[in-house]
Amino acid sequence: MSEPVIVPTPGESPGTPSTWEPLPPPPVLKPFPGILQSIGLLVLIQVIANGIALAILAPPAVKDYLENGGLTRPFPIAEVGIVANSLAFGLVTWFTWKWSRLPAREAFPIRRVRIGAWLPVLVTFGGAVVAALLVSAALLYFWPPPPQVLEIFRQLLSDDTSLVAAVVFLVVVAPVTEELFFRGVLQRGLARRYGRRKSVIWSGILFGLMHGLPWQVFPAMILGFVFAYWTDRTGSLWPALVGHAVNNGAQLAFSRMTPDQDPSAPAWPDLPTLAAGAVLLLAGYFLSKRFLHPATPETVVERSFP
């Protein structure tokens, strides 16, 4: 109950009680982060990642320029970018968790998933991958990427990069750091503030935007929606972690097995693959209705934006 406060009338000394008014209730702190705060966190990740990458790449580039009058050798932009991005995600995830005041088990739910829940997860994943491949091929066909972007893709997936390093960062580090952030503390904060459905949508959108390049944004957004839905329904990060790692590992394996593949050439799924993807998505939807149920009750502070 609020404590009363004395408000003196004009002409009376402050110590003379005259009128009694209740103190206003303290403001309710909204769960962190909200939508605009989440966008700010993505910007912060990019600033930190670019700063780390610049600190790594600038000294050898300056040395090369001074010694040879220009940049005479290629620099591992993709590899350095992966390392810098992982470090930035780790720092911002830790900051977001501390600021959200969530217990670790709630912000990063690493709990066992029921056996029956894995069936809709696997079926939906197959359909989502086909959908992402279709969108990626359409983007490459209608909007061919410039040579600078193709060079980054080539460095990232070619055999010029150590296989061990590629596996460690693409299949282990990147899925862990990104899922702890997007499907962990970020999605949980959004769910507390706007509700579970909006948290799934925004987690997928922000995950896609984080990739920056349009040829990655929209396919990543599709997978982001699916990963966020799994997390919401199972109450665990395991399906998203496994799906993210498998997707990255499959891309890496395909690129290593087809080194002559042109990264700018659209890889259109054939009709049987498209049909299988549609069936898997439809089957995954009905299986999810049957086997996946919300893991936690919904508690929402506000449903408005921002």
C-alpha positions in Angstrom: 0.0 0.0 0.0 1.3 3.5 -0.9 2.5 5.8 1.9 0.7 9.2 2.1 2.6 12.3 1.4 1.8 15.8 2.9 1.2 18.6 0.4 1.2 22.0 2.0 -1.3 24.6 0.8 0.0 28.0 -0.4 0.8 30.4 2.5 1.4 27.7 5.0 4.7 26.5 6.3 5.9 23.2 4.8 5.6 21.6 8.2 1.9 22.2 8.6 -0.2 19.2 7.4 -3.2 20.3 5.3 -3.9 18.0 2.4 -3.1 14.3 2.1 -2.5 12.7 -1.2 -1.2 9.2 -2.0 2.2 8.7 -3.6 2.0 7.5 -7.2 2.9 3.8 -7.6 6.5 3.0 -8.7 6.9 2.5 -12.4 6.8 -1.1 -13.6 10.1 -2.1 -15.3 9.4 -3.7 -18.6 11.2 -7.0 -19.4 14.4 -6.5 -21.3 14.9 -6.6 -24.2 12.1 -5.1 -26.2 12.0 -4.8 -30.0 14.0 -1.6 -30.4 16.4 -2.7 -27.7 16.9 -6.0 -29.6 17.7 -4.0 -32.8 20.2 -2.0 -30.8 21.8 -5.2 -29.5 22.2 -6.4 -33.1 23.9 -3.1 -34.0 26.1 -3.5 -31.0 27.1 -7.0 -32.1 28.1 -5.6 -35.5 30.1 -2.7 -34.0 32.0 -5.0 -31.7 32.6 -7.7 -34.4 33.8 -5.1 -36.9 36.1 -3.5 -34.3 37.6 -6.9 -33.4 38.1 -7.8 -37.1 39.7 -4.4 -37.8 42.1 -4.9 -34.9 43.1 -8.2 -36.4 43.3 -7.3 -40.1 44.6 -3.7 -39.9 48.2 -4.4 -38.8 49.1 -6.9 -41.5 47.3 -4.8 -44.2 49.2 -1.6 -43.2 52.5 -3.5 -43.2 51.8 -4.9 -46.6 50.8 -1.5 -48.0 53.9 0.2 -46.6 56.3 -2.5 -47.8 54.8 -3.0 -51.3 52.9 0.2 -52.0 49.6 -1.6 -52.0 47.7 -4.7 -50.8 49.5 -7.5 -52.6 48.1 -10.6 -50.8 44.6 -11.7 -49.9 43.5 -11.5 -46.3 41.3 -14.1 -44.5 38.3 -11.8 -44.2 35.8 -14.6 -43.8 37.7 -16.6 -41.2 38.5 -13.4 -39.1 34.8 -12.4 -39.5 33.6 -15.7 -38.0 36.0 -15.4 -35.0 35.1 -11.7 -34.4 31.3 -12.4 -34.8 31.5 -15.3 -32.3 33.3 -13.1 -29.7 30.9 -10.3 -30.2 27.9 -12.6 -29.8 29.4 -14.0 -26.6 29.9 -10.5 -25.1 26.5 -9.2 -26.0 24.7 -12.4 -24.9 26.4 -12.1 -21.5 25.4 -8.4 -21.2 21.8 -9.1 -22.3 21.5 -11.9 -19.8 22.8 -9.7 -16.9 20.5 -6.8 -17.9 17.4 -9.1 -18.2 17.9 -10.4 -14.6 16.7 -13.8 -15.8 17.9 -17.0 -14.1 20.4 -18.8 -16.3 18.1 -21.9 -16.5 15.3 -19.6 -17.9 17.5 -17.5 -20.2 19.4 -20.5 -21.6 17.0 -23.5 -21.3 19.2 -26.6 -21.9 16.8 -29.3 -20.9 16.0 -32.7 -22.1 13.5 -33.0 -25.0 10.9 -35.7 -25.1 11.5 -38.5 -27.7 8.2 -37.8 -29.3 9.0 -34.2 -29.8 11.9 -35.0 -32.1 9.7 -36.4 -34.9 7.9 -33.1 -35.8 11.3 -31.3 -35.3 13.0 -33.5 -37.9 10.1 -33.5 -40.4 9.7 -29.7 -40.2 13.4 -29.2 -40.5 13.5 -31.1 -43.9 10.7 -28.9 -45.3 12.2 -25.7 -44.0 15.6 -26.5 -45.6 13.9 -27.0 -49.0 12.0 -23.7 -48.6 15.3 -21.9 -47.7 17.0 -23.5 -50.8 14.2 -22.3 -53.0 14.4 -18.7 -51.7 18.2 -18.7 -51.9 18.1 -19.8 -55.5 15.5 -17.2 -56.4 17.6 -14.4 -54.8 20.7 -15.5 -56.7 18.8 -15.7 -60.0 17.0 -12.3 -59.8 19.7 -10.4 -57.9 23.2 -11.8 -58.6 25.6 -10.8 -55.8 28.6 -8.6 -56.6 32.2 -10.1 -56.8 33.1 -8.9 -53.3 30.3 -10.9 -51.8 31.1 -14.0 -53.8 34.7 -13.8 -52.6 33.5 -13.8 -49.0 31.3 -16.9 -49.7 34.2 -18.6 -51.5 36.6 -18.0 -48.6 34.0 -19.1 -46.0 33.2 -22.5 -47.6 36.2 -23.3 -49.8 39.0 -25.7 -49.0 41.4 -22.8 -48.6 40.2 -22.6 -45.1 41.3 -25.3 -42.6 38.6 -28.0 -42.4 39.1 -28.2 -38.6 38.7 -24.5 -38.2 35.7 -24.4 -40.5 34.0 -27.2 -38.5 34.8 -25.7 -35.1 33.5 -22.2 -36.0 30.7 -23.0 -38.4 29.3 -26.2 -36.9 30.0 -25.6 -33.2 30.8 -22.1 -32.2 28.4 -20.2 -34.5 25.3 -22.3 -33.6 26.1 -22.1 -29.9 26.7 -18.4 -29.7 23.9 -17.4 -32.0 21.3 -19.8 -30.5 22.1 -18.8 -26.9 21.4 -15.2 -28.0 18.5 -15.4 -30.4 16.6 -18.4 -29.1 17.8 -18.0 -25.5 17.8 -14.7 -23.7 16.5 -12.6 -26.6 13.4 -14.7 -27.3 12.7 -15.2 -23.6 12.8 -11.5 -23.0 10.5 -10.8 -26.0 8.1 -13.5 -24.9 7.8 -12.0 -21.4 7.1 -8.6 -22.9 5.0 -9.3 -26.0 3.9 -12.9 -25.8 5.2 -16.2 -27.2 3.8 -15.8 -30.7 5.4 -12.4 -31.3 8.6 -13.6 -29.7 8.8 -16.4 -32.3 8.2 -14.0 -35.2 10.6 -11.4 -34.0 13.3 -14.0 -33.2 13.1 -15.2 -36.7 13.1 -11.7 -38.3 16.1 -10.5 -36.2 18.0 -13.7 -36.9 17.6 -13.1 -40.6 18.6 -9.5 -40.4 21.7 -10.3 -38.4 23.1 -12.1 -41.5 23.2 -8.7 -43.3 23.5 -9.8 -46.9 20.2 -10.2 -48.7 21.2 -13.6 -50.1 21.5 -14.8 -46.6 18.8 -12.8 -44.8 15.7 -14.4 -46.2 16.8 -18.1 -46.1 18.1 -17.5 -42.6 14.8 -15.9 -41.6 12.9 -19.1 -42.6 15.1 -21.2 -40.5 15.0 -18.7 -37.7 11.2 -19.0 -37.5 11.4 -22.7 -37.3 14.2 -22.7 -34.6 12.2 -20.2 -32.6 9.0 -22.2 -32.8 10.9 -25.4 -31.7 12.3 -23.5 -28.7 8.9 -22.1 -27.7 7.2 -25.5 -28.0 9.9 -27.7 -26.4 11.2 -25.2 -23.8 14.7 -26.3 -24.8 17.5 -24.9 -27.0 18.5 -28.4 -28.1 16.4 -28.7 -31.3 17.6 -25.2 -32.5 21.2 -26.0 -31.6 21.1 -29.3 -33.5 19.2 -27.9 -36.5 21.6 -24.9 -36.8 24.6 -27.1 -36.6 23.3 -29.6 -39.1 22.4 -26.9 -41.5 25.8 -25.3 -41.3 27.5 -28.7 -41.5 25.6 -29.7 -44.6 26.5 -26.5 -46.4 30.1 -26.9 -45.5 30.1 -30.6 -46.6 28.4 -29.8 -49.9 30.9 -27.0 -50.7 33.9 -29.3 -49.9 32.5 -32.1 -52.1 31.7 -29.7 -55.0 34.7 -27.3 -55.1 34.0 -26.3 -58.7 30.5 -25.2 -57.9 29.9 -21.5 -58.8 28.6 -19.8 -55.7 26.6 -17.3 -57.8 24.8 -20.1 -59.7 21.2 -20.6 -58.4 20.8 -24.2 -57.2 17.1 -24.7 -58.0 15.5 -27.7 -56.1 14.0 -30.1 -58.7 10.3 -30.8 -58.7 10.5 -34.0 -56.6 12.5 -32.2 -54.0 10.0 -29.3 -53.9 7.1 -31.7 -53.6 8.9 -33.6 -50.8 9.6 -30.2 -49.0 5.9 -29.2 -49.2 4.8 -32.6 -47.8 7.3 -32.4 -45.0 6.2 -28.9 -44.0 2.6 -29.9 -44.0 3.3 -33.1 -42.1 5.5 -31.2 -39.7 2.6 -28.8 -39.0 0.2 -31.5 -38.1 2.7 -33.4 -36.1 3.6 -30.3 -34.2 0.0 -29.8 -33.3 -0.1 -33.4 -32.0 3.3 -33.7 -30.2 4.5 -30.1 -29.4 2.7 -28.1 -26.8 3.7 -24.8 -25.2 6.4 -25.5 -22.6 5.7 -22.5 -20.3 2.6 -20.5 -19.4 2.4 -17.1 -21.0 2.9 -14.0 -18.8 2.9 -10.7 -20.8 3.6 -7.2 -19.5 2.5 -5.5 -22.7 1.4 -6.5 -26.2 2.2 -3.2 -27.9 5.1 -2.2 -30.1 7.7 -1.0 -29.2 
